[in-house]
Amino acid sequence: MTASSPSHMPKEHRSEDFSMAYIQAIAASAGANLWPPVRHDYGIDLVFTKINSYQTLSSKRGTRYTDTGSIFLPCQVKSSKNWEPRIDKIAYDLDAQAFDDLVLSDNCFLILMCLPQTIPEWLHQNEQRLQLHHCCYYWEPSEKDVMTPNHNTKTILIPRGQIFTPEVLIELLNARQRGMHP
């Protein structure tokens, strides 16, 4: 293989890496810590924690930063080009098991990276900026959502205003710290 030949990485792995890069940029901008599960994936893909600071008693150490008192904010991450824009919502066919995991959870939410159809459309770059296309939306099941009898997928509708931004991440973390959902 020569240096100029294209990568043969599967598209699924590329889309997963792309969505993680987007989410890492959001977390960095929000000042949140991001943890992948250490071992096995049983429904949680990432965990966010809020960073707090305090003044130490020792003048040598000064300000200390920690997330040890933070409430974990777990999420599932999906990336797909198979989503449908509607007037005010995004329709996505979520795997039935992933849907049930979210419904049964008290605090896990979904981040969906909606990708353009072709890989060259995912990213544009010049000297001034790096643009990632399209965007991530977030979704939490409501109290009326129940486990699905479907075996394959469950269509979810995400309001188009629920774009996953640094401000949203901070709001979600703060709400969890207070013991409530936003």
Steps between C-alpha positions, in 0.01 A plus 500: 500500500637842409464813711246647257260204499172545690442354843308177520362569848134391507250787470341400832831553682558828322155631594550390861837678519352809335214521752747455789715786367190723487398403855855548632503852354168579671624361835827696475312821422264439795790418734360154575695181550422210268544134587455197279391181677808313610388151404179373349224696327164417655323811373718788618751633249628809683476667839532875559602651832501859620829648618493693827774704665589593853781677679734266683622567849856470378625813327732281293215328321266797454185415307402135469279366221299183547204306369484261797180661628336516161191301409576287194302586187495189279401493135462276201657620175371419154615634165307450179430629155159327525300774665214704363459875542139597552351847545586533870642158589766250406372144452741219579450124523673410824587137571220355718741378768670842520156664528403267785831566677428874490139459617611285796775746597450776753761733353647374171435698183571458129733704282429448130755617243306565180746457217481617139461221246861484377827507694647798307202708622576431868786746533617821339818677595705804411755721679227672701285211622418136518129433434334174594171430324202449592461498881412308814156505658415377848194307612366374831198273533198664657298357785244372248757290310481129578703205380429421139344172387699537177790264447705708255458877531290772656460832321576795725424862421753753623402869498733683262573754773671230710844552351775371727703812589741594781217697664270198488767276650555746786122519556469119506792467743363773729153343499644160595704662778173639637342155472256578223459473127495826301 
